Amino acid sequence: MNGLACNRIALGDLADYVAGDLPDADVAAFEEHLFSCVDCAARAAEFDALDRGIRAAARAADFNGFVT
C-alpha cells in the first residue's frame, strides 16, 4: 500500500467486499464511502488488482506454492 491518509475501511472489510462476502446491510455505506474518499477508492483498486492477479495465477497454475 502507499500510505493513504484515510483508514476508515478495515482491510478485512475490503477483502470481504471484493469477495462479495460483506453483509448486504453494510454494502451501501461501504460503497458510499468508497465513492466519496479518494484514498479508500485507491486502496480498493489496489486490492482489487491484487485479487484479480492471484485469481489469474491460480487459474493458470502459474505458481508452485502459496505462503500466507
C-alpha positions as CSV (number, residue, x, y, z in Angstrom):
1,M,0.0,0.0,0.0
2,N,1.1,3.6,-0.4
3,G,0.5,5.2,3.0
4,L,-3.0,6.6,2.3
5,A,-4.4,9.1,4.7
6,C,-7.9,7.6,5.4
7,N,-8.0,4.3,7.3
8,R,-11.8,4.2,7.8
9,I,-12.1,1.0,5.9
10,A,-10.5,-2.0,7.5
11,L,-8.5,-4.4,5.3
12,G,-10.8,-7.3,6.4
13,D,-13.9,-5.4,5.3
14,L,-12.2,-4.6,2.0
15,A,-11.4,-8.2,1.4
16,D,-15.0,-9.2,2.3
17,Y,-16.3,-6.6,-0.2
18,V,-14.1,-7.7,-3.0
19,A,-15.0,-11.4,-2.3
20,G,-18.7,-10.5,-2.2
21,D,-18.9,-11.5,1.5
22,L,-19.6,-8.1,3.1
23,P,-23.1,-8.2,4.7
24,D,-25.7,-6.7,2.5
25,A,-26.6,-4.2,5.2
26,D,-23.1,-2.8,5.1
27,V,-22.6,-2.6,1.3
28,A,-24.4,0.7,0.7
29,A,-22.5,2.6,3.4
30,F,-19.2,1.0,2.3
31,E,-19.7,2.0,-1.3
32,E,-20.8,5.5,-0.4
33,H,-17.5,5.9,1.4
34,L,-15.6,4.5,-1.5
35,F,-17.2,6.9,-3.9
36,S,-16.5,9.9,-1.7
37,C,-13.0,9.0,-0.5
38,V,-10.1,9.1,-3.0
39,D,-7.8,7.4,-0.6
40,C,-10.1,4.4,0.1
41,A,-11.0,4.2,-3.6
42,A,-7.3,3.9,-4.5
43,R,-6.8,1.3,-1.8
44,A,-9.8,-0.7,-3.1
45,A,-8.4,-0.5,-6.6
46,E,-5.1,-1.8,-5.4
47,F,-6.7,-4.6,-3.5
48,D,-8.9,-5.5,-6.5
49,A,-5.9,-5.7,-8.8
50,L,-4.1,-7.9,-6.3
51,D,-7.2,-10.2,-6.1
52,R,-7.5,-10.4,-9.8
53,G,-3.8,-11.2,-10.2
54,I,-4.0,-14.0,-7.6
55,R,-7.1,-15.5,-9.2
56,A,-5.5,-15.4,-12.7
57,A,-2.3,-17.0,-11.4
58,A,-4.3,-19.7,-9.6
59,R,-6.3,-20.5,-12.8
60,A,-3.2,-20.7,-14.9
61,A,-1.4,-22.8,-12.2
62,D,1.4,-20.2,-12.6
63,F,2.9,-20.8,-9.1
64,N,4.3,-23.6,-7.2
65,G,3.1,-22.8,-3.7
66,F,1.3,-20.2,-1.7
67,V,2.5,-18.7,1.6
68,T,0.1,-16.9,3.9
